Amino acid sequence: MTAPAIVSLEAMRKWLGLITHDDDAILCGNIAAAQIAIENRTGKAFADYYDEDTGKYVGIPDPLILATKMLAAHWYENRELVLTGDRMVALPWNAIDLIEPYCEVVI
């Protein structure tokens, strides 16, 4: 069984203040992409937190859930790179700050 997204489509729509279902496919793709980006950056798989017996995630740090919402929302609202000061950024710095403490250090 494949674990569901850690942020539901309904939660994402509420986070963005969306009423319609017009962009549901885009939002689902953004949620999946955000999860993959965080997993790649941290070296941890969210599926490891999924309890098949209860059908729920257990123990995912709240900052990673918030970062998932932030990244998915950022990509929904900004379909291209964003200019911040004199730099082009693909990921919002505040989301990176939430993710960084959970990254594995490789020496």
N, C-alpha and C positions, 0 to 999 in steps of 0.2 A: 504494500500500500504506500502511495506517495503522500507525504505529509502536506497538509494544506498551507496556504500562505500564513505567515505570522501576523499579518495585518489583513483583516477582512476587507472586502470591497466596500461593504456598508460603512465600516469604520473610516476608510479612506475618503469616501464621499462626504461623510460627516466632517472629517478633518478639514476638507476643502470647502465645505459649505455648499456642496452641489445638491441640487434637488432632482435633476433629471438623470436618466440612465444612458444618455447619449454617448458618453465617453467611457463606458464601463470597460471595454476591451483595452483602451489605452491605459486606464488605471491599473487593470490586472497585469498588463505587461510591465508597467512601471514598478509595481510592487515586487514582481518576480525579479526584475533587473536590480532593484535596490537590495533585495535579499542576497542575490548572487554577488553583488559588489561588496557587501559587508562580509559575507562568508570568505570571499577571496582575500579581502584586506585583513581579516582577523585570523584566518586559517582555521576557523571553527565552522562546522556545519550545523545549521539550525535543526536539521532533521535529528541530530543527536539529542535534542531537547524534547523531542516529540514522544509522548507516551501513547502507544497504540491501544493500551487497555482502556484509557480514559478518553482518547481522541483529542487530547489537549497538549499544549506545550507546557513544560514545567521548567522553571528556572532560567528562562531567557532574561538577561539583564534588561531592565526598563530602558536604559539609554540606547540599547540596540534596537528596541522596538520603536522608540522615538526617532532614531536615525533612519529607520526604514520608512516611516511616514514622511520625514523631512525630505529624503532623497526622492521618493516617489512623487511628492508634491512639487518639488523643485523641477523635476523633469517634465511634469505635467504643465507647469506654468511657464517654463523656459525650454523651448524645443531646440535651443542651440546653446553654445557656450555663453557664459555671462561675463561681461566686463566688470571687474571689481577694481576700482582705482585704475592702475595701469596694467593689470593682469587679467588674462582670460582664464576662467576657472570652469571646470566641468562639474565639480562637487562643491556644495556650499561649505564654507569653513566650519560653521557651527556643527554640521553633521560629522565632519571629520573629527572634530574635538570630542564628540560623543563616542565615536568608534575607536579612536586611538588607544585608550586604556585597555582595550580587549585584544589588541594585536599581539601576536606571538613575536617575540624577539629571537631572531636567528643570528647566531654568531659564527 
